[in-house]
């Protein structure tokens, strides 16, 4: 199983660590490490972006589910008349 195949199995912290290492090796590693990092970087970045999108959508859904409906607006004139009449 290659490292690219293991990406979906990694937790967020391990994926971030892999991204950091791949970026570091792409600029300062041996030619083989640079080649491997260049192959790995797009897959890792795509996985992180996908996870970020899923988390943002879940947060937006949670916010909309917890949002209270707005209270009906009462016109100021009607409200003033109601207090005068009462």
N, C-alpha and C positions, 0 to 999 in steps of 0.2 A: 504494500500500500504506500503510495507516494505521499509526500507532505501535503500536496494540493488536495488529495482525497480525504485527508484528515481534518481539513479546515472546518467542515460543518460540525465535527465532533468537539471542537475546542470551545472552551468557555470564553467570555469576553476578555478577561484578563490575559489569558494565554494567547488569544488572537492579537491583542494589542502588543504583547511582548514579541510575537512573531513578526508583526509589522515593523516594530522598532529595529529588530535584528536584521530583517531583510533590507531595510533602508540603510542601515549602517554598513552591511556587507556590500551593498550595491556600489558604494563609493570607496570603501577602504579594504575590501576583501581581495583574495586572489582572483585571477581571471575566471576560474571555475566557479568560485563563490559569487562573483559578480553576475555571471551568466545565470546561475541558479536563482539568485535574488531577483533578477530582471524577469524571470519566468514566473516567480512566485508573487511578486508585488501586485500585479493586476487582480489576481484571484483573492488575495487577502484584502485589498482595498474594496473590492466589490462586496465581499462578505461583510465587512464592517459597515459599508454604506447600506446594505440590505437590512442588517440588524438595526441600524439607527432609524431607518424608515419605519420598520415594524414597531419600534419603541415609541416613536413620535405619533404614529397612528393610534396605538393603544392608549397613549396619554390623552390624545384629543378625544377619543371615544369615551374615555373615563370622565373627562371634564364635561362633555356634553351630557352624559348620563347623570352626573351629579348636579347639573345646573338646574336651579329652581326656575319655574316659569315666572315670568314677569307679572307683577300685580297689574290689574287693569288700571289704566290711567283715568282719573276723574278730572273733568274740566274744572278750572278754577272758579268759573262763574257758578257752576252747579254746586260746587263745594261751599262757596260763600253763601248761596241761597239756602242751602241745607242748614248751615249754622244759624242763619238769621231766623228761619222758620222754627227751628227747634227751641 
